[in-house]
Amino acid sequence: MAAGALTPPPPDAGDVSLAWQVERLGEPADVLVLTERASPRPGPGEVVVDVEACGLNFADGLLCRGRYQQRPDLPFTPGLEVAGNVVDAGPGVDLAHGDPVVGSPILPHGGLAARCLLRADAAVRRPPALSAVVAAGSIITYPTPRAALGRRAGVRPGDTVVVHAAAGGTGSACAAVARALGAEVVATAGGADKVARCLQDGAAAAIDHRREDVAERVLALTDGRGADVIVDTVGGDLFDAATHCLAFEGRLVVLGFASGRIPNLAVNHPMVKNYDVVGVQWPAYPAIRPAVAAQAAEAVVTWLTEGTVPPPTISEVPFGEASAALARLVEGSTTGKLVVVPSRGDHPH
């Protein structure tokens, strides 16, 4: 981006603000500590954002455990999707003080804080019609399936897309994006309440993976042909089932391993059955291909403002309860999207 002046002057270097920090690795409820820290300072091409809302993700729990693809040095602050206002900028930035933006923070200065750090070229301006809470609950939740289903798996109108864990934040977004791309969605979820939620959200069919054989049901629903695309955020047994119910030239999209078991795959299997295994780790895009990240986020902002996809079902979490909320999320006891909302008293002083 072209260089531009930031007004008013940047905050004093002595600013401190509240942040949830991981000082040792372990379970979120055990290792997240609410503390005061110096506000981050921007380098070239970076902006400091006054956080209005921060979406929680399963990946935040993996960061706390030291089991995520990114392993920032201790101490660090998790929080991978935020909405807020620019308050400081480094050289080479055309964002101005007060500009509302959404984006994925630069670790170790994540979004579970009053202030975080973003790459300016991966930050997207937030229109007034889009609330900070909805934006923060969407900026990974929706770009992830957009990249996975559109860019990587090539979902086309008429495809049958199976979405595992479709009652959760990422799963429900995957289902919504698949429908926006013209696909028919078959959802899987654990328990009758979550199955009902998937059907209410628009799934053509829903499978309770705790009570039913997923592969058999998918094959029955597709007259033996199998699914064109299966989106897996769970791993374990559901990944194994997916390999048995893909259509010829199907695509198995790997987004995570919420079950805790990273499955093994004999590479002759996708060759013999003619299917692709596609991995997508969305937070890598802002770091490696920021233009792709920005384009995806801009498209999602447009989708949300135009109503192409529904806003996620959001539960707001007070800033002081972020640790407990993340613990519930990683245990699998939540539905929809959890968004942490700092109060004004949590911001720099």
C-alpha positions in Angstrom: 0.0 0.0 0.0 1.1 3.6 -0.6 2.5 5.5 2.3 0.1 7.9 4.1 0.1 10.1 7.1 -1.5 8.9 10.3 -3.3 11.5 12.4 -3.5 12.1 15.3 0.0 11.3 16.5 0.6 7.7 17.6 0.0 6.8 21.2 2.7 7.3 23.8 5.2 4.4 24.0 4.2 4.0 27.7 0.7 2.8 26.9 -0.3 -0.4 28.6 -3.4 -2.4 28.1 -5.0 -5.7 29.2 -4.3 -8.9 27.3 -4.7 -12.6 27.7 -1.3 -14.1 27.6 0.0 -17.7 27.4 3.1 -17.9 29.6 3.4 -21.7 29.5 1.8 -24.3 27.3 -1.2 -26.3 28.3 -5.0 -26.2 28.4 -6.5 -22.8 27.9 -8.2 -22.6 31.3 -4.8 -23.4 32.9 -2.4 -21.2 31.0 -4.2 -18.1 29.8 -3.4 -15.2 32.2 -5.1 -11.8 32.1 -2.3 -9.3 32.5 -1.2 -5.8 31.6 1.4 -5.4 28.8 2.9 -2.7 26.8 0.8 -1.9 23.7 2.4 -3.3 20.5 4.3 -0.9 18.3 4.0 -1.1 14.5 6.8 -1.9 12.1 6.8 -1.1 8.3 3.5 -2.1 6.7 1.9 -2.8 10.1 -1.0 -1.2 12.0 -2.0 -1.3 15.7 -5.7 -1.9 16.1 -7.9 -0.9 19.1 -9.8 -4.2 19.4 -13.6 -4.0 19.4 -14.3 -7.7 19.0 -12.2 -10.9 18.7 -13.6 -14.2 17.4 -12.5 -17.4 19.1 -11.4 -20.5 17.1 -10.4 -24.0 17.9 -6.9 -23.0 16.6 -6.6 -20.7 19.6 -6.8 -23.7 21.9 -4.2 -25.5 19.8 -1.9 -22.4 20.2 -2.3 -22.6 23.9 -1.3 -26.3 23.8 1.7 -25.7 21.5 0.1 -27.9 18.9 -0.8 -25.4 16.2 1.1 -25.0 12.9 2.3 -21.6 14.2 4.3 -21.7 17.4 5.0 -18.2 18.7 7.6 -17.7 21.4 6.3 -17.4 24.9 4.7 -15.3 26.2 2.1 -14.6 23.4 -1.5 -13.6 23.0 -3.8 -15.8 20.9 -6.8 -14.5 19.0 -6.7 -14.9 15.2 -9.6 -12.8 14.0 -10.4 -9.2 15.1 -12.4 -6.1 14.2 -11.4 -2.7 15.5 -10.1 0.7 14.7 -6.6 1.7 13.6 -4.7 3.7 16.2 -1.1 3.6 15.0 0.7 2.7 11.8 4.2 2.0 10.6 5.8 3.4 7.4 4.2 2.4 4.1 0.5 2.3 5.2 -2.4 4.2 3.7 -4.8 3.5 6.6 -5.7 6.5 8.8 -6.3 6.9 12.5 -9.8 5.6 13.3 -10.3 3.5 10.2 -12.5 0.5 11.0 -10.8 -2.7 9.8 -11.0 -6.5 10.1 -8.2 -9.0 9.8 -6.0 -11.7 11.3 -3.5 -10.4 13.8 0.3 -10.9 13.7 1.4 -13.3 16.5 2.5 -12.9 19.2 0.3 -9.8 19.4 -3.1 -11.7 18.9 -6.6 -10.4 19.3 -7.4 -11.5 22.8 -6.2 -8.1 24.0 -7.3 -4.5 24.0 -4.8 -3.8 21.2 -3.3 -6.1 18.6 -1.0 -5.9 15.5 -2.1 -6.5 11.9 -0.4 -6.5 8.5 -1.9 -3.5 6.7 -1.9 -5.3 3.3 -4.1 -8.1 4.9 -6.4 -5.7 6.7 -9.8 -5.0 5.2 -11.8 -1.8 5.7 -15.1 -2.6 7.5 -18.2 -0.8 6.1 -20.5 0.9 8.6 -23.3 -1.6 7.8 -21.2 -4.5 9.2 -20.9 -4.6 13.0 -17.6 -5.2 14.6 -19.0 -8.3 16.4 -20.2 -9.9 13.2 -17.0 -9.0 11.3 -14.8 -10.5 14.1 -16.9 -13.7 14.0 -16.5 -14.0 10.3 -13.0 -13.0 9.2 -11.5 -16.5 9.5 -14.8 -18.3 9.8 -15.9 -17.4 6.3 -12.6 -16.8 4.4 -11.5 -20.3 5.4 -14.3 -22.1 3.6 -14.2 -19.7 0.8 -10.5 -20.6 0.2 -11.1 -24.2 0.9 -14.3 -24.7 -1.2 -13.8 -22.1 -3.9 -10.1 -21.7 -4.4 -8.8 -25.2 -3.4 -11.7 -27.7 -3.9 -13.4 -26.0 -6.9 -17.0 -26.5 -5.6 -19.5 -26.1 -8.5 -23.3 -25.7 -8.6 -24.9 -29.1 -8.1 -22.1 -30.7 -6.1 -22.9 -32.6 -3.0 -20.7 -31.3 -0.1 -20.5 -33.1 3.2 -19.5 -30.9 6.1 -18.3 -32.5 9.3 -19.1 -30.8 12.6 -21.5 -28.5 10.8 -23.2 -27.2 13.9 -20.0 -25.4 15.1 -18.6 -22.1 14.1 -16.3 -23.2 11.2 -18.6 -26.0 10.1 -21.7 -23.9 9.9 -19.7 -21.3 7.9 -18.5 -24.1 5.5 -22.1 -25.2 5.0 -23.2 -21.6 4.3 -20.4 -21.0 1.8 -21.1 -24.4 0.1 -24.7 -23.3 -0.4 -23.7 -19.9 -1.7 -21.6 -21.7 -4.3 -24.6 -23.7 -5.4 -23.9 -27.0 -3.7 -26.2 -29.3 -1.8 -25.1 -29.7 1.8 -25.1 -32.9 3.9 -24.2 -32.1 7.5 -22.7 -34.3 10.2 -22.9 -33.5 13.9 -22.8 -35.1 17.3 -26.2 -35.4 19.0 -29.8 -34.8 18.2 -29.8 -31.1 19.1 -26.8 -30.3 16.8 -28.4 -32.4 14.0 -31.6 -30.4 14.3 -29.5 -27.2 14.2 -27.9 -28.2 10.9 -31.3 -28.9 9.3 -32.6 -25.6 10.6 -29.6 -23.8 9.0 -30.5 -25.3 5.6 -28.7 -28.6 5.2 -30.5 -31.0 2.8 -29.7 -33.9 5.2 -28.0 -34.3 8.6 -26.2 -37.3 10.0 -25.7 -38.0 13.7 -22.1 -39.4 13.7 -22.6 -40.7 17.2 -25.4 -43.0 16.2 -25.1 -43.6 12.5 -22.5 -44.9 10.0 -21.5 -41.8 8.2 -20.1 -43.5 5.1 -23.2 -45.7 4.7 -25.5 -42.7 5.0 -23.6 -40.6 2.6 -23.6 -43.3 0.0 -27.3 -43.9 0.5 -28.1 -40.2 0.2 -26.1 -40.0 -3.1 -27.4 -43.3 -4.6 -24.1 -44.9 -4.2 -22.1 -42.2 -6.0 -20.5 -40.6 -3.0 -19.9 -36.9 -2.1 -18.1 -34.6 -4.5 -16.5 -32.7 -1.6 -16.1 -33.6 2.1 -14.9 -30.9 4.5 -13.3 -32.3 7.6 -12.4 -30.2 10.7 -12.5 -33.3 13.0 -10.0 -35.9 11.8 -10.0 -39.3 13.5 -12.9 -41.6 12.7 -14.7 -39.1 10.6 -11.7 -38.6 8.3 -11.5 -42.4 7.9 -15.2 -42.5 7.0 -14.8 -39.7 4.5 -12.2 -41.8 2.5 -14.9 -44.4 2.0 -17.7 -42.2 0.7 -16.1 -39.8 -1.8 -17.2 -39.8 -5.4 -14.9 -40.4 -8.3 -12.6 -37.3 -8.6 -13.9 -36.2 -5.2 -12.1 -33.8 -3.0 -11.4 -34.3 0.7 -10.6 -31.0 2.4 -8.7 -31.1 5.6 -9.2 -28.1 7.9 -8.3 -29.5 11.3 -8.3 -32.3 13.9 -10.8 -31.4 16.6 -11.1 -35.1 17.6 -7.5 -35.0 18.7 -6.4 -37.9 16.4 -4.5 -36.9 13.3 -5.3 -39.8 10.9 -2.9 -41.7 8.7 -3.6 -42.2 5.0 -2.0 -44.8 2.7 -1.3 -42.7 -0.4 -2.3 -45.6 -2.7 -5.9 -45.1 -1.5 -6.5 -41.7 -3.2 -4.7 -43.0 -6.3 -6.9 -46.1 -6.6 -10.1 -44.3 -5.8 -9.2 -41.2 -7.8 -9.8 -38.5 -5.1 -7.8 -35.5 -3.9 -6.8 -34.7 -0.4 -6.5 -30.9 0.0 -5.1 -29.1 3.1 -6.1 -25.6 4.0 -4.5 -23.6 6.9 -6.1 -20.2 6.6 -3.8 -18.1 8.9 -0.9 -18.9 6.6 -2.5 -16.8 3.8 -2.1 -13.4 5.5 1.6 -14.2 6.2 2.5 -15.8 2.9 -0.1 -14.6 0.3 -1.6 -11.4 1.9 -3.3 -10.4 -1.4 -5.2 -13.7 -1.4 -6.2 -13.1 2.2 -7.4 -9.6 1.6 -9.3 -10.6 -1.5 -11.1 -13.4 0.4 -11.9 -11.1 3.3 -13.2 -8.4 1.0 -15.4 -11.0 -0.7 -16.8 -12.1 2.6 -17.4 -8.5 3.7 -19.4 -8.1 0.5 -21.3 -11.4 1.0 -22.3 -10.4 4.5 -23.4 -6.9 3.6 -25.4 -8.1 0.6 -26.9 -11.1 2.5 -25.3 -13.7 0.2 -24.3 -15.6 3.4 -26.0 -15.2 6.7 -24.1 -13.7 9.6 -22.8 -16.5 11.9 -24.9 -17.3 15.0 -22.8 -15.4 17.6 -22.6 -15.6 21.4 -20.8 -12.6 22.9 -18.3 -13.2 25.6 -17.1 -10.6 28.1 -13.4 -10.0 27.9 -12.8 -11.3 31.4 -14.5 -14.7 30.6 -12.4 -15.4 27.4 -10.3 -18.2 29.0 -13.4 -20.1 30.2 -15.2 -19.6 26.9 -12.2 -20.9 24.9 -12.0 -24.0 27.2 -15.7 -24.7 26.4 -15.0 -24.3 22.7 -12.1 -26.8 22.7 -14.2 -29.3 24.7 -16.8 -29.2 21.9 -19.6 -28.0 24.1 -20.5 -24.9 22.2 -22.5 -24.2 19.0 -22.2 -21.3 16.6 -19.5 -18.6 17.1 -18.0 -17.2 20.3 -16.9 -13.6 20.0 -15.0 -11.8 22.9 -15.9 -8.2 23.3 -13.5 -5.9 25.4 -15.0 -3.1 27.4 -13.6 0.4 27.1 -12.0 -0.1 30.5 -9.8 -2.8 29.0 -8.2 -0.4 26.6 -4.9 1.5 27.1 -4.4 3.9 29.8 
